Amino acid sequence: MERRTYVLVHGAWHGGWCWRRVADRLRGAGHAVFTPTLTGLGERRHLLHEGITLDTFVQDVANVIEAEELTDVYLVGHSFGGRVACGVADRMRDSVHRLVLLDAGLPEPGKAAWDGLPPAVREARVAQAKAAGLRFAMPAPPAEAFGVVEPQAAAWLARRLTPHPLGAYTSPLRLSNPLGNGLPVTYIRCTAPAYEPIAASAEHARARSDWEYLELATGHDAMVTAPEVLAQMLLALS
């Protein structure tokens, strides 16, 4: 198999660390793998500040692709990271070979991720942030919310999750092209259990005849709960 380049983009509250088991398998198969951590999260949590937006995250990943001079990238976005990956694909189409959306939320033109949440959920998240002493970030939910229930894996996840910048949720993603930007797109829906916050995005992906739609029988954090199967799915993509 020809040597490929994968860029794996994590979701909310996570960091590049969450891809460790998948990245090890892809590298073991002879491929180059990059797992950038978005500003203010993971090992970059010391950079958390009020001005972080979704565009900040898009620039984070675009900068990695540019600085490393990457081409023909398999760009994978998980959960909230799907919005980031869509933004990168919109700006850097010539650098991307395939866009892969893993149980991902999809951006709507002119709307923020925050807009799609019921008012009660928005109010609860603001209250949680205040209760945790946070002014511009949302505290992480328990590992079980991501479908991770095995005790050792759940404990590992709980130790690593960090507050997520609120501005990334409340800022819209501005796309200059149609969603996917004409690239080959694969959407992978995690089904056991299904993660309800992205149900509408998954249905949109399933309905698109120009996108490939696949399912994976594991929880939302497939890179934690089913790294071998997920790695094999990524390797099998054209």
Residue, then its C-alpha position, 0 to 999 in steps of 0.5 A: m500500500e502506498r504511504r499515506t498521510y492522516v491528520l486526525v482532529h479531535g473533538a470537544w474536551h479532548g486533545g490529540w492524545c485521544w488518537r494514540r491507539v489509532a495513530d499507533r496502528l496507522r503508523g505501524a502500517g507505514h503511514a504518516v500520522f499527525t494528531p494536532t491539539l486545538t488551542g486551549l485543550g489537552e497539553r495546550r490548555h494553558l493557552l485557554h483564553e476568551g478569544i478562541t473561536l472555531d476559526t482558531f481551531v481551523q487555523d490550528v489544523a491548517n497551520v499543521i498542514e502548511a508547516e509540514e507541507l502535507t499533501d493528499v491528506y486523509l483529514v479525519g474530524h471526530s465529533f466537534g472536530g468534524r466542524v473543524a475538518c470541514g473548515v480546513a477542507d473549505r480552505m485547503r481543498d488542494s491539500v486534502h485527498r479525502l474528508v472523513l467525518l467520524d460521528a461528527g457534527l456538521p456546520e450549518p451556514g451562518k450558524a454556531a454549534w451553540d445554535g443547535l442546542p436546546p435553550a435548556v441545554r445551553e443554560a445548563r452548560v453556562a451554569q456548569a461553567k459558572a459552578a466550576g469557576l470558569r468564565f469562558a469554557m465548559p467543563a467536561p462531561p463524564a466519560e460515560a457521555f462519550g460511550v466509554v464505560e470500561p472502567q480503566a478506559a473511562a478513568w483514563l479519559a476522565r483524567r485527560l479531558t479539559p474544559h472546552p473554549l465556549g467561543a468555539y461553540t458560540s462562533p459560526l463557521r464561515l464556509s466559502n464553498p458547499l459543505g465538503n468542497g467537492l472532495p470525496v467524503t466518508y461519514i462514519r456513524c457510531t451506533a452502539p450506543a448512538y450519540e444523540p447530539i449529532a443525530a441530525s448531522a448523521e441523518h444529513a450524511r446518510a441522505r447524501s448520495d454523493w457521500e459514503y456513509l458507514e457505521l461502526a458498532t461502538g460508542h461515540d469515542a471510537m478511537v478509545t473503544a474500538p481503535e483496531v476496527l477504526a484503524q482498519m476502516l481508515l486504512a480501507l478508504s480509497 
